[in-house]
Amino acid sequence: MFRLLYPFCVLLFIGTRTSDAKIILAEELTKWTLRNENSSLTVNVSRVPTGVYTALKDLYGDVLQDGNDVNLRWIANQSWTYTTTFDSFETGHDNLVNLTLYGIDTVSKVRLNGELLGETDNMFVRYSFAIDHLLLPSKNTVEIEILSPLLEANRRFRDMAEQGVITGPPSCPRARGDVECHRNYLRKMQMSFGGEWNPAALSSGIWKPVVIEYYMVGVLRDVDVAINRNDTHWTMDCRAFLSSPSTEDFYARVVVHNSDLMDSPFVLAHQVIAVDSPVLEFKINIPKDRVTLWWPNGYGTQRLYPVLFSVKCYTGESPNLSSRTESQKVLKIGFRTIELVEDEDQYGKTFFFRVNGHPIFMKGANYVPASILPELSADDDTSECSRIMYKPFSYLINFISVQCLLKAAYEANINMIRVWGGGLYESDTFYNLADLYGLLVWQDMAFSQAAYPLTDDFVASVSQETVQNAQRLSYHPSLALIVTNNEIELFLVKNQSDFGENAARLESDYKSLFMGTIRQELEVISRNDFSPRPGAMISTPSLGIARNYSNLDIDPQNPGSGDVHFWEDSKDGFRPETYPHARFVSEFGYASLPMISTWQRELDKGVEASKEEIAALIRSRQHDPKGFIPLIQQIVNQLPFTPHTWDENIEQFIYFSQVVQAMTSKIAMEVFRSRRTGNQTMGALIWQLNDVWVAPTWSCIDFYGNMKIVYHWAKDFMAPMSVIPIYDEGSDSLNITLTREDYSEHPDSQLYYVQINTYLWTDLIAKKTIARAFGLRSNDLELSPIPLENLLYENRLKSDIFLEIVLEDKDGQTVARNFFYPVPIKNITGIKNPDISVEVAGQDCSSAKSPYSNSFSLQITVKTPALFVYLELSHPDYIRERHKFSTNGFTQTEPRKTVHLEFDNDSACLTLTSNHIRVQTMNQYLI
């Protein structure tokens, strides 16, 4: 079974073709069989991407089912062979044929008709083998024997140890649970070996397409489009990267189409291509008035222009019309400029991004692969935000799609996503969606917290990995920064004494690989006359790009320049003073547990799951070496909680964990945003957006796509227009910060009103109101300190009151709202039972027709203020249905509030009553 790739290009080109040269044919091999090493087990595989765990799921269960991450480890201890057959689509004396593997996980031997074509040892590299000399007219057999990643990692470690080469302490994940070591010896997704928040699931498989390519001379692989501008026009500075087995120089002709940008196609004819550097370079000038800028989320539109690149490669004076000489690519181009500004100032050095000449505070999150299995992390179905159904299999893959995750990020007012170095170079789908949603991408390369071997083969493979992925990603307007590794400099500095006599060599190897080889290879997407994006940063955290590259940073966490990772979880996360005066915080976060229905669903028992079973599962999924200690400490600091009884009060523990995560994350983000004046702090990225299994982790969205309270709050604390109350303990005052983070082409100072309402916990009517007016320009920030005593009511104590801060525009429309609680929640006095009730309104299933609009309105009624109202679906038949509340974890000061509940399922008419909505408030734990 095969399918033809690039058919969309053929259709796009029908009306504009200027010659009859044939398009290169790509035949994707999609049906395979999989067998184990002694051939005692064989299964059919009906789709690619595929992996061994995925293919064996029907027989042995999901690797993420309770205990299977350990029980199925035998799969990773074996070699597995994929086999398929194909007929030669066409042959001829002028045809070349490649077998191209876009992603094999990881170490494999590749054979065609019994002949060894070569080996793979890097899952991030595209491998291409010439096969025209081995083809049969029919039933050509391809075999990909994938070696055990566990055995291969251990073998490579032993081989180097026998040679006296030690890469420091064993690179074992710092985690509880059954994890694996020596991940640094394989160019494989590093989190596969386990970690503090994820299981060990050492995948093997064909995680990207396998393609037979029929062509003549050369194939267009990627196009790097660097964007530059001057006073009159934009320039598309293009590099078309070709691959060819030719031993002699050849010719190429390029045609570029886009009617919005150009009156006629751009044509570059009969260009000589040097065989030792098969790159076609050209520039296209576009008048400025034909271009609409691409902006990050919240600052403007994300205009993308589909541009068709067509390249014909040939050896004679002109292409042979009967030969396959033409390659095509359609890229969606966004026009923007981006800089990383690192200027000396009174605090050290700035570290902020300037897009289209405009400084932007980065509000974002760290992204981890959508699945622990790479073959499932790159879904290309972006038609809906839901769980992924792979129809060739008989089961549903229960994880949230890339499209859904990035749409959620967009809706939470995020403008930057960091692709973490322990994961993947993400799929084309991911970066296309980032372009669409205006999410700037901070791209770590796939190296994390380890010392890597410096063998010739390893360095050569990393060079290829660097070049190929840089060429693939470089044209995206969302790509803001490439960082060559995650936390390796920090790892080397912190563990220097443990390395002993190896410390100097490890530092030398590090500088050679990252400051030397990788940094140099990334020059493939740089330009001599301008910078299309910030130059590569070596590590995160670090002192930035503008640093001394001759030595390691003595303190990579120095807050005066570069970026920091903030992980002081032993400190009180509710105190503003806890958070560093850093220039950019690329990691910070707090842990929580998924909602109770997520645990019930994971046990596959629904509401029948016992508390003992849920508690046991929670314990088994806790991989943080510190256990629950940091989380419980934060809870105890703020909420009325008895730590040693958490397993007897699981719903309370889950609820409290999510409240604390939301409160601490909100305080941190607001503190960082309030320091935007003078570019003191210009970015903060929450760890982490998403999850790879059901576990106690730092995620904002759980494995099944349920939004935690912190996600709902993030929509407000990351909104472009915000009012931020921060308590100053020294002066006992409340610093009210108004921040407006947007772009206006012309000065547009606008009038806003801040209204501070003082409430008692006993009444829905504010007892006191203070109002002030402010003028605020685009991208401006205003600070106003107010003594807290001015906001108290009569002789009431701080524990008796709370504040609602409302920001209105000149027309009286509310544009932002916030709350301030003067004392820890556990010390509140006078709070009452709010007598909360829920009324549910939805469609009438007796008259509704498919597709059904399964959207419900929940009217929440209270008699006194209700603190942190938390809604959860409890319908036993619906907890598996993906659904979303419009808000959650809110404080209600009005008698009635409407919350919307929407389901993705439109194939069946769903009915709900108030009995199907579980409600918790903090009130019930305080009275």
Secondary structure as UniProt FT lines:
FT   STRAND          2..4
FT   HELIX           7..13
FT   TURN            14..16
FT   STRAND          22..23
FT   STRAND          25..29
FT   STRAND          32..36
FT   TURN            37..38
FT   STRAND          42..45
FT   STRAND          50..51
FT   HELIX           52..55
FT   HELIX           57..60
FT   TURN            63..64
FT   TURN            66..67
FT   HELIX           68..71
FT   HELIX           73..77
FT   STRAND          80..86
FT   TURN            93..94
FT   STRAND          96..101
FT   STRAND          104..105
FT   STRAND          108..112
FT   TURN            113..114
FT   STRAND          115..120
FT   TURN            123..124
FT   STRAND          127..130
FT   HELIX           132..134
FT   STRAND          140..146
FT   HELIX           149..162
FT   TURN            163..164
FT   HELIX           183..185
FT   HELIX           190..192
FT   STRAND          205..206
FT   STRAND          210..215
FT   STRAND          219..229
FT   STRAND          233..243
FT   STRAND          250..257
FT   TURN            259..261
FT   STRAND          266..273
FT   TURN            275..276
FT   STRAND          279..287
FT   HELIX           288..290
FT   TURN            297..298
FT   STRAND          305..314
FT   TURN            321..322
FT   STRAND          324..333
FT   STRAND          338..341
FT   STRAND          344..345
FT   TURN            346..347
FT   STRAND          348..349
FT   STRAND          352..355
FT   TURN            356..357
FT   STRAND          358..360
FT   STRAND          362..367
FT   HELIX           374..376
FT   STRAND          387..389
FT   TURN            391..392
FT   STRAND          396..400
FT   HELIX           402..411
FT   TURN            412..413
FT   STRAND          416..419
FT   TURN            421..422
FT   HELIX           428..437
FT   STRAND          440..444
FT   HELIX           456..473
FT   TURN            474..475
FT   TURN            477..478
FT   STRAND          479..483
FT   HELIX           488..494
FT   HELIX           496..499
FT   HELIX           500..502
FT   HELIX           503..510
FT   HELIX           511..518
FT   HELIX           519..521
FT   HELIX           522..525
FT   TURN            556..557
FT   TURN            559..560
FT   STRAND          563..566
FT   TURN            569..570
FT   TURN            573..574
FT   HELIX           576..578
FT   STRAND          585..588
FT   HELIX           596..602
FT   TURN            603..604
FT   HELIX           606..608
FT   HELIX           611..621
FT   TURN            625..628
FT   HELIX           629..638
FT   HELIX           643..648
FT   HELIX           650..674
FT   TURN            675..676
FT   HELIX           677..679
FT   STRAND          683..686
FT   TURN            703..704
FT   HELIX           709..717
FT   STRAND          721..728
FT   TURN            729..732
FT   STRAND          733..740
FT   STRAND          750..760
FT   TURN            761..762
FT   STRAND          768..776
FT   TURN            778..779
FT   STRAND          781..787
FT   HELIX           788..790
FT   TURN            794..795
FT   HELIX           798..800
FT   STRAND          801..809
FT   TURN            810..811
FT   STRAND          814..820
FT   HELIX           825..827
FT   STRAND          837..841
FT   TURN            845..847
FT   STRAND          855..861
FT   STRAND          866..873
FT   TURN            876..880
FT   STRAND          883..885
FT   STRAND          890..892
FT   STRAND          896..903
FT   HELIX           914..916
FT   STRAND          917..920
FT   HELIX           923..926
//
